[in-house]
């Protein structure tokens, strides 16, 4: 597969889970990939190293999305190291669950900083460099439209904001030929929400398909939107949830 040959992608939060799968998939499609991490340097380097070993081009850089300067710096480093940016995948995110009244102001601020502000700032910075045909793909959550249990208000709020952000980006960037979309992932087996976790027995009964998804299934959707399949898709969401919200 070589649909993305000659294109450069930045994947935030690419050291593990969905982000790592997206980085690997875009590289298989021919893209040069920069992936960011915060604490998992060894895992990030392993992802990049495997891409390089397979004949691709990849770079892992540290960027803490909670730092307001980090998203733009990651974009600038991508442009400096690889010569440009054609695809931005806003994947980095943090989770916070629990009773509504128990969330601290610090926790609220962190969720907003990482899950919303960083996405806006990275998209803003990337848009300054993207040529016609550029793509901004953000990884959201099926909790945007369906919250099946209590204790998810703060996280659901942060992910719901990405739909409005994506629609605004689509309008702002369409005159330049840049598309913006969001992939709302459902119940996916990751370190953050493992298929063998404490709540797994309850959670797997929610999707119509009756199972957890895997990270490659989300990466497939991102690659589709980043490639030729996404040419006429902008300002909208692709839901990859196994019927979570059905």
Secondary structure, 3 states (H helix, E strand, C coil): CCCCCCCEEEECCCCCHHHHHHHHHHHHCCCEEEEEECCCHHHHHHHHHHHHHCCCCEEEEECCCCCCCHHHHHHHHHHHHHCCCCEEEECCCCCCCCCHHHCCHHHHHHHHHHHHHHHHHHHHHHHCCCCCCCEEEEEEEHHHCCCCCCCCHHHHHHHHHHHHHHHHHHHHHHHHCCEEEEEEECCECCCCCCCCCCCHHHHCCCCCCCCCECHHHHHHHHHHHHCHHHCCCCCEEEEECCCCCC
